[in-house]
């Protein structure tokens, strides 16, 4: 049965029944719940001086399906789960929304590794084929990036089913690359896609919000889609403006008019132009 009661009370109730290593995590959460909820599994493990597997085991022993479910429920308890609706009643609310967006994007530009961005652009331009992989509500970004890349002359593949993109990566070669998009940096199917690509000798690029994540660690380059640390709120996690901004900036660096002309990559658009008015 799914736990729906107080996370803090459940930890206290089961504290004596959990293993010593798990108690390190429990102690950190009990002492700093607001800080803990803003960490991904890798960050919480590091702060607690345990492995990521220990954090996951603690969640299971407390009765949760995994860390993400645990984190959502803890967020509700510490007040991090409500959409910011009160501010929308203010006179300049709409302008304020766009100001927040622009500030977030500016912060990404100020903090992102510019050399890594340029290296990633060159890798994509020179690869035989790019496999753009993502799962869940990040999948539309993979479809968007794949479409844009093909329109500027880069051969690439993406699919909504992990079985499909794993099949294609498995048939790839060392001249190909994997571009992984995962806001959390912990999407298991995306991680497996990167690992499979690595087995084939491929380089890997990740676009993620977390520098301290497994996806960042196993990628050759990690492009971080955050400018500053923000409070966890799973409603906000549905938004991918920041990842889209990183993708669009990368596409700007890749776009080459000579390649577009040489490969006639705009021909599909000319064909489809007859259906657009």
C-alpha positions in Angstrom: 0.0 0.0 0.0 1.3 3.5 -0.9 2.3 5.7 2.0 0.3 8.9 2.1 1.0 10.0 5.6 3.6 12.4 6.9 7.0 11.5 5.4 8.8 12.9 8.5 6.6 10.9 10.9 7.2 7.7 8.8 10.9 8.2 9.0 10.7 8.6 12.8 8.4 5.7 13.1 10.7 3.3 11.2 14.0 4.8 12.2 15.1 1.9 14.5 14.2 -0.7 11.8 16.4 0.8 9.0 20.1 0.0 8.4 22.9 2.1 9.9 23.9 3.6 6.5 20.3 4.5 5.8 20.1 6.3 9.1 22.7 8.7 7.8 20.3 9.7 5.0 17.3 9.8 7.4 19.3 12.0 9.9 20.1 14.5 7.1 16.4 14.6 6.0 15.1 15.0 9.5 17.7 17.7 10.3 17.3 19.6 7.0 14.1 18.6 5.2 13.8 21.8 3.1 17.4 21.4 1.9 17.0 17.7 1.3 14.0 18.0 -0.9 15.9 20.3 -3.3 18.5 17.6 -3.9 18.5 14.8 -6.5 19.4 11.3 -5.4 23.1 11.8 -6.2 23.3 15.1 -4.2 21.5 13.6 -1.2 23.8 10.6 -1.2 26.9 12.8 -1.3 25.6 15.0 1.5 24.8 11.9 3.6 28.1 10.2 2.8 26.4 7.1 1.4 25.9 5.5 -2.0 22.9 6.3 -4.3 21.8 2.7 -3.8 21.5 3.4 0.0 19.2 6.3 -0.6 17.0 4.2 -2.9 16.9 1.3 -0.3 15.9 3.8 2.4 12.9 4.9 0.2 11.9 1.3 -0.3 12.2 0.4 3.3 10.0 3.4 4.2 7.4 2.1 1.8 7.9 4.2 -1.3 8.4 3.0 -4.8 11.5 5.1 -5.3 13.2 8.4 -4.5 11.1 10.4 -6.9 7.9 9.4 -5.2 9.5 10.0 -1.8 10.7 13.5 -2.9 7.3 14.5 -4.3 5.6 13.6 -1.0 8.3 15.3 1.1 7.9 18.4 -1.1 4.2 18.5 -0.3 5.0 18.3 3.4 7.6 21.1 3.4 5.4 23.4 1.2 7.3 23.0 -2.1 4.5 21.5 -4.2 2.0 24.4 -4.8 1.9 26.2 -8.1 2.7 29.9 -7.8 -0.9 31.1 -8.5 -1.2 34.0 -6.0 1.2 36.2 -7.9 -0.9 35.9 -11.1 -3.5 38.3 -9.6 -1.0 41.2 -9.5 -1.4 44.0 -12.2 2.0 43.2 -13.9 1.8 39.5 -13.5 2.1 38.6 -17.2 5.1 40.9 -17.6 6.6 39.3 -14.4 6.3 35.8 -15.9 8.3 36.8 -19.0 10.9 38.6 -16.8 11.4 35.4 -14.9 11.8 33.5 -18.1 14.3 35.9 -19.5 16.3 36.0 -16.2 16.5 32.2 -16.1 17.8 32.1 -19.7 20.3 34.8 -19.0 21.6 32.9 -16.0 22.0 29.7 -18.1 24.1 31.7 -20.6 26.3 33.2 -17.9 27.0 29.8 -16.3 27.1 27.4 -19.1 30.5 26.0 -20.3 31.0 27.9 -23.6 33.9 25.7 -24.7 31.8 22.6 -24.1 29.0 24.1 -26.1 31.3 24.8 -29.1 32.8 21.3 -28.8 29.3 19.7 -28.7 28.3 21.7 -31.8 31.4 20.5 -33.7 30.7 16.9 -32.6 27.2 17.0 -33.9 28.2 18.7 -37.2 30.8 16.1 -37.9 29.1 12.9 -36.8 27.8 10.3 -39.1 24.4 10.1 -37.3 23.1 11.6 -34.0 20.7 9.6 -31.8 18.6 12.0 -29.8 17.1 10.2 -26.8 14.7 11.1 -24.1 11.7 9.6 -22.3 8.5 10.8 -20.7 7.5 14.5 -20.9 11.0 15.3 -22.2 10.4 13.3 -25.4 8.9 16.3 -27.3 12.3 18.0 -27.0 14.0 15.1 -28.6 11.5 15.1 -31.5 12.0 18.9 -31.8 15.8 18.7 -31.8 15.8 15.9 -34.3 13.5 17.7 -36.7 15.6 20.9 -36.5 18.9 19.0 -37.0 17.6 17.3 -40.1 16.6 20.6 -41.5 20.1 21.9 -41.2 21.7 18.8 -42.6 22.5 16.5 -39.7 21.4 12.9 -40.1 19.7 11.8 -36.9 17.2 9.5 -35.3 14.8 9.6 -32.4 11.8 7.7 -31.3 9.2 7.8 -28.5 9.9 4.2 -27.6 13.1 3.3 -25.7 13.1 -0.1 -27.4 13.4 1.7 -30.7 16.2 4.1 -29.9 18.1 1.3 -28.1 17.7 -0.9 -31.3 19.1 1.9 -33.5 22.0 2.7 -31.1 22.9 -1.0 -31.0 23.3 -1.0 -34.8 25.3 2.2 -34.7 29.1 2.8 -35.0 31.8 4.9 -33.4 31.2 7.6 -36.0 27.8 8.3 -34.4 27.0 10.2 -31.2 24.3 10.1 -28.5 22.5 13.3 -27.4 20.6 12.6 -24.2 18.0 15.0 -22.8 16.9 14.4 -19.2 16.0 17.3 -16.8 16.5 15.1 -13.8 19.7 13.4 -15.1 18.5 10.1 -13.7 16.2 8.7 -16.4 17.2 5.0 -16.4 16.3 4.2 -20.0 18.3 7.3 -21.2 21.2 6.2 -19.0 21.1 2.8 -20.7 21.0 4.4 -24.1 24.2 6.4 -23.3 25.9 3.3 -21.9 25.0 1.2 -25.0 26.4 4.0 -27.2 29.6 4.0 -25.2 30.0 0.3 -25.8 29.8 1.0 -29.5 32.5 3.7 -29.2 30.2 6.7 -29.5 30.6 10.0 -27.7 27.8 11.3 -25.6 26.3 14.7 -25.0 23.8 15.3 -22.2 21.4 18.2 -21.6 20.3 18.2 -18.0 19.5 20.4 -15.1 21.8 18.6 -12.7 25.6 18.6 -12.9 25.7 16.0 -10.1 23.8 13.2 -11.8 24.6 9.9 -13.4 23.8 11.2 -16.9 26.3 14.1 -16.4 29.0 11.8 -15.1 28.8 9.2 -17.9 28.6 11.8 -20.8 31.6 13.3 -22.5 29.9 16.7 -22.2 27.1 17.8 -20.0 25.3 21.0 -20.9 23.6 22.2 -17.7 20.2 23.8 -18.2 20.1 25.8 -14.9 21.7 29.1 -13.9 21.2 28.9 -10.2 19.8 26.4 -7.6 16.0 26.5 -7.4 13.6 24.9 -5.0 12.1 21.6 -6.1 8.5 21.9 -7.3 7.3 19.0 -9.4 4.8 21.3 -11.2 7.7 23.4 -12.4 9.4 20.2 -13.5 6.9 19.8 -16.3 8.3 23.0 -17.9 11.2 22.6 -20.3 11.9 26.2 -21.4 15.4 26.0 -20.1 16.3 22.8 -21.8 14.7 24.2 -25.0 16.9 27.3 -24.7 20.1 25.2 -24.5 19.0 23.1 -27.5 18.2 26.3 -29.5 21.6 27.8 -28.6 23.3 24.6 -29.7 21.4 24.6 -33.0 22.5 28.2 -33.6 26.1 27.1 -33.3 25.5 24.1 -35.7 23.6 25.9 -38.4 25.7 26.4 -41.6 24.1 27.9 -44.7 26.5 26.2 -47.1 25.6 22.8 -45.7 21.9 23.6 -46.1 22.4 24.6 -49.7 24.7 21.7 -50.5 22.4 19.1 -49.0 19.2 20.9 -50.1 17.8 20.3 -46.6 15.1 22.9 -47.1 13.6 20.8 -50.0 10.9 19.2 -47.7 9.8 22.6 -46.6 9.4 23.7 -50.3 7.4 20.6 -51.0 5.2 21.2 -47.9 4.9 24.9 -48.8 2.0 24.0 -51.2 -0.1 23.0 -48.2 0.6 26.1 -46.2 -1.2 29.4 -46.8 
